[in-house]
């Protein structure tokens, strides 16, 4: 687990699970050997065994006053995926 992981009350994390830069809310289950990266797993959710949930890192610019993340289209002009988190 980690870095930057928050696990909610009564969440169940199976054996061999990799969680990084993510939030797992209460009463959720992450079954064995799953990979959760840059994701928010909602309350009472179940992630099956051997599942991969992966967002991409996107950080607001902390040097701007009232830093915020822009809502970009899913893909950029080069056809590459723009950074976005995954929410289940």
N, C-alpha and C positions, 0 to 999 in steps of 0.2 A: 504494500500500500504506500502510495505517495510518490512524489511530493504533492502537497496541496490537495489533500483529500479530506472530506468531511463525511462521516458515517452517522446516520440518524439512529434514534432509539429503536431497539428491537429489529434492526436490520440483520439479515443473515448473509454472511459472505462464505461461499464454499471454498474448498481446498483448491489451490493452484490458481486462484483468481488474481489478475493484475488490474489494479485501479490506480490511475494517475490523473492529476488535475481535474478531479470530478467531485460531485456531490451525490451521495446516496441518501435519500430521505427515508424517514421512519417506516417500519414494517415492510420494507422491500427485501427481496431475495435475489442474490447474485449467485447462480449455480456454478458448480466447479468448472475450472479451466476457462472461464470467460475473460475477456479483455475489455475494459471500460476506460476510454481516454477522452478527456475534454467533453464530459457528458454530465447532464443532470438527470438522475434516475428518480422519478416521482414517487410519492407515497404509495404504498401497497403494490408496487410493480414487481414483476418477476422477469428476470433475465435468465433464459435457459442455458444449459450447459454448452460450452464451446461457442458461445455467441461473442461477436465482436461489435461493440458500439464505439464509434470513433468520430469525434468532431475534429476540428483543426484549431490550433491556438489563435486567438485574436484578442489583443489587448488594446484598450483605449490608450491614447497618448496622455500620460499623466502630467505632461508639461502644459497642457491646455487647461484653462479654467473651465470648469463644468465638463470635464472629460466624459465623452460618451462614445459608444460604438456606432458607426454608420451602418445603415441597412443596405448592403450592397446586393446586387443580383447574385444568384447562386454561382454562376460562372463568369469569369472575366472575358475580355475581348480575345485573349489567347486560348480560350477554351479550358482554362484551368479553374479548379474549384476555388472560390473565394473563402477565406477563413470563416468558420462558423462553428458554434458548439452544437452538440446534439442534445435534445431534450426528449426524454421518454416519459 
